[in-house]
Amino acid sequence: MSERLRVRVGRYLRERRNFVTVGTVVSGVPFAAAELWIAGAHGGVGWWLFLVALAFAASWLCALGLWFVMEDDLKKISEAEKGHPR
C-alpha cells in the first residue's frame, strides 16, 4: 500500500464512528453469510433475521473492542500526514 493511501485510510479510520462502522460491515457480512449457510436450513425468515442480527451485533462488539486496542496506532498513522506534501 502506498504511503499516501495509508495516510488517507488512517485519517478516515481515526474517527471512532468510521472505524466501528467499517469494522462492523467488513466482518458482519461474511459472518452473517456463514451463519446462514451453516444454520439457515433449521428455520424460516424469523430465524434468518435473528442470525443476521446476531452476526452484526457480535461484529459491532468486536469492532468496538478493536477500536480501543488500535486507537493510538491509528492516530499515529494519521499524524504521519504532516510529514508528507499534498
N, C-alpha and C positions, 0 to 999 in steps of 0.2 A: 504494500500500500504506500503510495507516495506520501511524503511528509505533509504536504499541503492538505490532502484529503484527510489524513489522520487528524490534523488540527481542526478541520471543519467538523468532522464527526465528533471529536471531543468537545468542541464548543456547543454542538447541539445536545449532546448527551450529558453535559454538566448540569442541566436543569433536571431536577428530580422528576417532575411530571413527564418530561420527554423520555427519560431513561426507563421509568416504570412502564409507560405505555408501550414503548418499543419492545422491552423485555417480555411483557405480557403477551403481546401479539406474536412475537417471534417464537416463543416457547409454547404458547397456548394452542396455536393452530395444529402443530404436529401432535401434541399431547392429546388434544380432543379427537383428532383423526385416529390415533392409535387406540384410544379408549372405545370409540365407536366400532372400530374394526374388531377389537377383542371381545367386547361385551354388548355390542349393539343388537345382536340377534336375540338377546334374552328379554326384550321388552319392546314397547311401542314408542310413539313420539314423545310421551312424557319422560320415559326412561332416557331417551336420546338427549333431550334438553337438559335433564339432570346431569348426565355425563359431561356434556359440553360446559355447563355452568361449573361443575366440579373441576374440570380441567383448567378453566380460566381463573377460577379462584385460587387454585394451587399455583398457577403460573404467576399470578399477581403477587402472592406471598413470597415466592422465590425471587421475583424481580425486586421487590421492596427490600428484602434481606440483602440481595446482591448490591443494591444501591448503597446501603450502609457500609458494606465492605469496600466498595470501589470508589466511593465519593472523592476521597483525597487524590487518588490516582487520576481520575477523570479531570479534576480541576488542574492538576499539574500539566496534563497533556494540553488542555485548552489554553493554559497560560503560555505554552510554548509558541503560540501565535505571535506574541510580542517580538520575538526574535526574527520573524520571517517578514520579508517585504510582501506587500499585496500585489 
